[in-house]
């Protein structure tokens, strides 16, 4: 085997390993995203019902709702960027507007405006 053949074989072996590592990393990010969304959704429900039944919650559910909306916004934008589907664009726009409105209500509530 000459030097070029050895280098070619080595590159092909690393290429398979690199693709595997990228797939694992992508799946890890996807699982982390789903876990964060799940935890936020559960906290939103707990806080909403706690405030509904007791009149007071241990935290403001809108903060977790904002985090959920920002995650949806980022996911929709990324999907639209690569797939160019109108549904992803609409989802991005709606989640962005909902994020802005939620942030405004959090700020106004903190300033005792409502």
N, CA, C and O of each residue as an XYZ file, in Angstrom:
456
protein
N       0.838     -1.184      0.000
C       0.000      0.000      0.000
C       0.880      1.242      0.000
O       1.832      1.358      0.772
N       0.536      2.157     -0.878
C       1.307      3.392     -0.894
C       0.651      4.426      0.028
O      -0.409      4.189      0.607
N       1.290      5.531      0.138
C       0.866      6.585      1.063
C      -0.537      7.102      0.727
O      -1.342      7.317      1.633
N      -0.839      7.303     -0.545
C      -2.145      7.823     -0.963
C      -3.277      6.859     -0.605
O      -4.344      7.290     -0.168
N      -3.050      5.571     -0.787
C      -4.077      4.576     -0.454
C      -4.357      4.563      1.050
O      -5.506      4.463      1.480
N      -3.307      4.663      1.825
C      -3.465      4.680      3.284
C      -4.241      5.925      3.713
O      -5.139      5.830      4.550
N      -3.911      7.088      3.154
C      -4.622      8.328      3.481
C      -6.085      8.255      3.067
O      -6.964      8.705      3.802
N      -6.350      7.691      1.890
C      -7.724      7.567      1.400
C      -8.543      6.667      2.325
O      -9.680      6.994      2.667
N      -7.969      5.544      2.727
C      -8.659      4.623      3.626
C      -8.915      5.276      4.984
O      -9.988      5.112      5.565
N      -7.942      6.005      5.476
C      -8.083      6.683      6.764
C      -9.191      7.728      6.704
O      -9.987      7.837      7.636
N      -9.252      8.497      5.620
C     -10.298      9.522      5.471
C     -11.686      8.887      5.457
O     -12.613      9.416      6.071
N     -11.838      7.770      4.769
C     -13.130      7.092      4.704
C     -13.545      6.563      6.072
O     -14.726      6.620      6.418
N     -12.604      6.051      6.853
C     -12.919      5.570      8.197
C     -13.366      6.718      9.093
O     -14.330      6.577      9.845
N     -12.680      7.846      9.021
C     -13.050      9.002      9.836
C     -14.361      9.610      9.375
O     -15.114     10.151     10.185
N     -14.640      9.528      8.087
C     -15.894     10.080      7.564
C     -17.080      9.362      8.191
O     -18.050     10.012      8.582
N     -17.029      8.053      8.295
C     -18.102      7.277      8.918
C     -18.238      7.665     10.379
O     -19.350      7.855     10.871
N     -17.130      7.782     11.069
C     -17.146      8.162     12.475
C     -17.701      9.572     12.654
O     -18.489      9.812     13.569
N     -17.302     10.505     11.794
C     -17.792     11.883     11.882
C     -19.294     11.954     11.658
O     -19.989     12.688     12.360
N     -19.806     11.196     10.683
C     -21.244     11.190     10.420
C     -22.012     10.604     11.602
O     -23.091     11.088     11.947
N     -21.462      9.573     12.215
C     -22.088      8.967     13.391
C     -22.120      9.963     14.543
O     -23.141     10.109     15.215
N     -21.010     10.643     14.769
C     -20.945     11.632     15.848
C     -21.939     12.768     15.614
O     -22.585     13.232     16.553
N     -22.060     13.212     14.371
C     -23.015     14.281     14.052
C     -24.445     13.826     14.301
O     -25.258     14.587     14.824
N     -24.756     12.587     13.927
C     -26.099     12.059     14.142
C     -26.402     11.962     15.634
O     -27.496     12.321     16.070
N     -25.444     11.483     16.414
C     -25.630     11.376     17.863
C     -25.847     12.756     18.473
O     -26.730     12.935     19.313
N     -25.051     13.723     18.057
C     -25.183     15.084     18.586
C     -26.537     15.686     18.218
O     -27.178     16.326     19.052
N     -26.971     15.486     16.986
C     -28.267     15.998     16.549
C     -29.397     15.372     17.356
O     -30.324     16.066     17.773
N     -29.321     14.058     17.578
C     -30.352     13.377     18.364
C     -30.334     13.854     19.814
O     -31.388     13.988     20.436
N     -29.156     14.108     20.348
C     -29.052     14.604     21.726
C     -29.700     15.986     21.857
O     -30.432     16.244     22.813
N     -29.431     16.864     20.904
C     -30.059     18.189     20.917
C     -31.576     18.084     20.791
O     -32.315     18.800     21.466
N     -32.026     17.194     19.929
C     -33.460     16.997     19.744
C     -34.114     16.494     21.027
O     -35.176     16.979     21.416
N     -33.491     15.537     21.676
C     -34.026     15.013     22.939
C     -34.010     16.075     24.033
O     -34.944     16.157     24.830
N     -32.966     16.880     24.077
C     -32.891     17.956     25.072
C     -34.003     18.974     24.837
O     -34.633     19.445     25.785
N     -34.237     19.310     23.577
C     -35.315     20.253     23.238
C     -36.660     19.709     23.700
O     -37.447     20.429     24.315
N     -36.923     18.437     23.404
C     -38.195     17.835     23.802
C     -38.334     17.786     25.325
O     -39.426     17.996     25.853
N     -37.248     17.512     26.024
C     -37.290     17.476     27.488
C     -37.608     18.861     28.060
O     -38.415     18.990     28.981
N     -36.977     19.874     27.516
C     -37.225     21.237     27.999
C     -38.662     21.655     27.723
O     -39.314     22.251     28.580
N     -39.154     21.345     26.533
C     -40.537     21.666     26.191
C     -41.491     20.919     27.126
O     -42.468     21.496     27.604
N     -41.214     19.655     27.384
C     -42.062     18.866     28.280
C     -42.099     19.418     29.689
O     -43.171     19.528     30.286
N     -40.948     19.766     30.226
C     -40.884     20.328     31.587
C     -41.615     21.664     31.644
O     -42.361     21.924     32.589
N     -41.410     22.506     30.648
C     -42.117     23.791     30.626
C     -43.621     23.596     30.546
O     -44.373     24.288     31.233
N     -44.063     22.671     29.723
C     -45.506     22.419     29.594
C     -46.101     21.935     30.915
O     -47.183     22.372     31.309
N     -45.402     21.044     31.591
C     -45.884     20.542     32.887
C     -45.929     21.669     33.920
O     -46.896     21.788     34.674
N     -44.886     22.492     33.951
C     -44.866     23.622     34.899
C     -45.971     24.627     34.596
O     -46.581     25.176     35.513
N     -46.229     24.868     33.323
C     -47.313     25.785     32.949
C     -48.638     25.274     33.501
O     -49.402     26.033     34.097
N     -48.906     23.992     33.301
C     -50.163     23.421     33.793
C     -50.256     23.477     35.314
O     -51.288     23.860     35.864
N     -49.181     23.096     35.989
C     -49.186     23.118     37.453
C     -49.432     24.535     37.967
O     -50.272     24.748     38.842
N     -48.710     25.480     37.430
C     -48.844     26.864     37.895
C     -50.206     27.458     37.554
O     -50.794     28.181     38.358
N     -50.701     27.152     36.368
C     -52.011     27.664     35.968
C     -53.100     27.152     36.908
O     -53.924     27.928     37.393
N     -53.100     25.838     37.163
C     -54.119     25.278     38.040
C     -53.922     25.695     39.493
O     -54.896     25.869     40.224
N     -52.683     25.854     39.912
C     -52.423     26.321     41.270
C     -52.998     27.723     41.466
O     -53.611     28.016     42.492
N     -52.792     28.580     40.470
C     -53.332     29.945     40.575
C     -54.852     29.934     40.461
O     -55.534     30.706     41.133
N     -55.378     29.060     39.612
C     -56.824     28.976     39.429
C     -57.523     28.531     40.703
O     -58.551     29.100     41.070
N     -56.983     27.519     41.386
C     -57.645     26.961     42.553
C     -57.282     27.649     43.871
O     -58.115     27.723     44.774
N     -56.060     28.149     43.994
C     -55.657     28.754     45.265
C     -55.564     30.277     45.187
O     -55.514     30.945     46.220
N     -55.542     30.825     43.991
C     -55.426     32.265     43.827
C     -53.986     32.750     43.773
O     -53.733     33.913     43.459
N     -53.049     31.872     44.075
C     -51.644     32.250     44.061
C     -50.801     31.051     43.638
O     -51.063     29.918     44.040
N     -49.787     31.320     42.820
C     -48.895     30.259     42.366
C     -47.480     30.562     42.853
O     -47.156     31.711     43.153
N     -46.639     29.527     42.930
C     -45.280     29.739     43.430
C     -44.404     30.465     42.412
O     -43.314     30.920     42.757
N     -44.854     30.579     41.176
C     -44.137     31.321     40.138
C     -45.150     31.750     39.077
O     -46.287     31.279     39.067
N     -44.738     32.628     38.204
C     -45.619     33.094     37.139
C     -45.525     32.126     35.962
O     -44.452     31.942     35.387
N     -46.643     31.514     35.610
C     -46.649     30.533     34.520
C     -46.288     31.160     33.180
O     -45.850     30.461     32.267
N     -46.467     32.472     33.055
C     -46.182     33.142     31.779
C     -44.699     33.101     31.433
O     -44.342     33.129     30.255
N     -43.847     33.037     32.418
C     -42.407     32.945     32.157
C     -42.088     31.617     31.462
O     -41.319     31.582     30.502
N     -42.679     30.539     31.949
C     -42.463     29.231     31.324
C     -43.136     29.158     29.960
O     -42.629     28.513     29.042
N     -44.284     29.825     29.832
C     -44.966     29.892     28.544
C     -44.111     30.644     27.526
O     -44.053     30.270     26.355
N     -43.451     31.704     27.981
C     -42.551     32.455     27.105
C     -41.397     31.568     26.633
O     -41.032     31.599     25.458
N     -40.830     30.788     27.533
C     -39.743     29.876     27.156
C     -40.231     28.852     26.133
O     -39.518     28.546     25.178
N     -41.433     28.324     26.322
C     -42.009     27.378     25.379
C     -42.201     28.031     24.013
O     -41.888     27.427     22.987
N     -42.714     29.262     23.994
C     -42.921     29.975     22.730
C     -41.613     30.280     22.012
O     -41.536     30.177     20.788
N     -40.596     30.652     22.759
C     -39.292     30.947     22.143
C     -38.706     29.676     21.528
O     -38.121     29.723     20.445
N     -38.859     28.549     22.211
C     -38.400     27.279     21.647
C     -39.141     26.936     20.361
O     -38.531     26.504     19.383
N     -40.454     27.128     20.364
C     -41.253     26.882     19.164
C     -40.860     27.836     18.040
O     -40.803     27.446     16.874
N     -40.596     29.067     18.396
C     -40.174     30.075     17.423
C     -38.858     29.669     16.756
O     -38.737     29.732     15.532
N     -37.904     29.266     17.532
C     -36.597     28.865     16.986
C     -36.723     27.617     16.119
O     -36.099     27.527     15.062
N     -37.523     26.662     16.562
C     -37.705     25.436     15.781
C     -38.402     25.743     14.458
O     -37.993     25.239     13.412
N     -39.436     26.556     14.494
C     -40.171     26.897     13.275
C     -39.291     27.666     12.301
O     -39.341     27.429     11.094
N     -38.487     28.584     12.821
C     -37.596     29.353     11.943
C     -36.568     28.441     11.274
O     -36.307     28.558     10.076
N     -35.995     27.544     12.052
C     -34.997     26.632     11.489
C     -35.622     25.737     10.422
O     -35.045     25.541      9.353
N     -36.803     25.194     10.718
C     -37.483     24.367      9.724
C     -37.796     25.157      8.463
O     -37.615     24.651      7.355
N     -38.267     26.397      8.618
C     -38.579     27.209      7.450
C     -37.316     27.532      6.649
O     -37.332     27.511      5.418
N     -36.244     27.824      7.343
C     -34.991     28.171      6.674
C     -34.526     27.061      5.739
O     -34.025     27.336      4.648
N     -34.688     25.813      6.157
C     -34.197     24.696      5.351
C     -35.256     24.067      4.442
O     -34.920     23.553      3.375
N     -36.526     24.100      4.846
C     -37.572     23.428      4.075
C     -38.449     24.358      3.257
O     -39.086     23.928      2.295
N     -38.485     25.634      3.634
C     -39.285     26.655      2.940
C     -40.771     26.314      2.879
O     -41.437     26.614      1.888
N     -41.293     25.690      3.933
C     -42.723     25.394      4.002
C     -43.447     26.592      4.607
O     -42.988     27.182      5.586
N     -44.581     26.941      4.012
C     -45.339     28.086      4.511
C     -45.882     27.846      5.917
O     -46.006     28.784      6.706
N     -46.204     26.599      6.230
C     -46.712     26.328      7.578
C     -45.652     26.641      8.636
O     -45.982     27.116      9.723
N     -44.392     26.378      8.324
C     -43.307     26.719      9.253
C     -43.161     28.230      9.382
O     -42.897     28.741     10.470
N     -43.334     28.946      8.272
C     -43.258     30.407      8.306
C     -44.392     30.969      9.159
O     -44.168     31.851      9.989
N     -45.615     30.458      8.956
C     -46.752     30.920      9.757
C     -46.550     30.600     11.233
O     -46.853     31.420     12.100
N     -46.041     29.414     11.514
C     -45.772     29.032     12.901
C     -44.731     29.947     13.523
O     -44.854     30.339     14.683
N     -43.706     30.289     12.750
C     -42.667     31.194     13.248
C     -43.255     32.568     13.565
O     -43.005     33.126     14.634
N     -44.036     33.109     12.631
C     -44.608     34.447     12.825
C     -45.550     34.464     14.026
O     -45.482     35.368     14.860
N     -46.425     33.468     14.113
C     -47.365     33.422     15.235
C     -46.659     33.245     16.576
O     -47.010     33.906     17.553
N     -45.676     32.366     16.627
C     -44.966     32.156     17.896
C     -44.124     33.375     18.262
O     -43.952     33.669     19.445
N     -43.599     34.086     17.270
C     -42.853     35.311     17.544
C     -43.783     36.392     18.110
O     -43.448     37.057     19.091
N     -44.940     36.556     17.489
C     -45.906     37.538     17.996
C     -46.395     37.165     19.396
O     -46.511     38.028     20.266
N     -46.678     35.893     19.610
C     -47.119     35.444     20.930
C     -46.014     35.651     21.971
O     -46.300     36.000     23.116
N     -44.765     35.439     21.579
C     -43.637     35.667     22.499
C     -43.550     37.132     22.893
O     -43.367     37.459     24.065
N     -43.683     38.003     21.916
C     -43.611     39.441     22.187
C     -44.756     39.868     23.099
O     -44.548     40.609     24.059
N     -45.968     39.398     22.797
C     -47.116     39.758     23.637
C     -46.988     39.205     25.053
O     -47.340     39.878     26.021
N     -46.488     37.989     25.171
C     -46.288     37.398     26.499
C     -45.246     38.192     27.283
O     -45.428     38.448     28.474
N     -44.170     38.577     26.632
C     -43.144     39.380     27.291
C     -43.713     40.722     27.745
O     -43.414     41.189     28.844
N     -44.525     41.331     26.904
C     -45.151     42.614     27.274
C     -46.044     42.442     28.495
O     -46.017     43.277     29.400
N     -46.843     41.365     28.535
C     -47.712     41.163     29.702
C     -46.907     40.888     30.967
O     -47.298     41.313     32.054
N     -45.795     40.185     30.835
C     -44.938     39.941     32.013
C     -44.373     41.260     32.532
O     -44.377     41.510     33.737
N     -43.894     42.093     31.630
C     -43.318     43.388     32.024
C     -44.401     44.285     32.642
O     -44.183     44.908     33.681
N     -45.557     44.341     31.995
C     -46.635     45.199     32.503
C     -47.128     44.701     33.858
O     -47.459     45.506     34.728
N     -47.181     43.397     34.045
C     -47.597     42.850     35.329
C     -46.580     43.205     36.414
O     -46.960     43.519     37.542
N     -45.306     43.158     36.081
C     -44.271     43.515     37.040
C     -44.296     44.979     37.415
O     -43.851     45.363     38.497
N     -44.822     45.801     36.511
C     -44.930     47.245     36.764
C     -46.295     47.595     37.352
O     -46.627     48.773     37.492
N     -47.094     46.572     37.698
C     -48.432     46.738     38.252
C     -49.363     47.551     37.357
O     -50.208     48.307     37.835
N     -49.186     47.376     36.039
C     -50.077     48.057     35.097
C     -51.359     47.282     34.946
O     -52.429     47.872     34.787
N     -51.268     45.949     34.993
C     -52.465     45.108     35.104
C     -52.160     43.789     35.720
O     -53.057     42.963     35.885
